[in-house]
């Protein structure tokens, strides 16, 4: 199985990946995130995402395909990734950015908000506080983490295919990056809460 655990790659490249590797189940994060938002019962859905994901319109497209009655408001959040990568998720800077990006979703009366970038769940605590300050007390939104929903879908898919590994032993993880391995090893270890090893750099054509 391949999981495209990135919103922008899921938005722009998943169909090409599925075309090239038809023998493999290939999952993205947008479809599970959109489905979970609709399963919450919300009719007004907000999306916080990178500029690229918002420009692609992928969340709006998928949600509207599943439910024509739903309205979708997508907000680009260019400050969030630098804040997370600087490990400043609980700072005043993070709070100011959260309030700024949530503002349009308050106006749209969003009932459920999708965290449309895998960096954004690290801001969950700050986003909760910002939402409590901005939204009416009886209308606080539900936040959806597409990564969790994708993991659940992956598990279900492997079970259906009778391909779930029954072993209780941990598998081996290998990491391939197009940037600097040392930088990824340091930041990745912080985010995952465990020491990352086996990082190799690949050169893209």
Secondary structure, DSSP 4 states (H G I P E B T S, - for coil): -EEE--HHHHHHHHHHHHHHTTTS-EEESHHHHHHHHHHTT-SEEEEEE-HHHHHHTHHHHHHHHH-TT-EEEEEE-HHHHHHHHTT-TTSHHHHHHHHHHHHHHHHTT-SEEEEESTTGGGGHHHHHHHHHHHS-GGGPPEEEEHHHHHHHHHHHHHHHTT------S-----EEESS-HHHHHHHHHHHHTS----EEE----
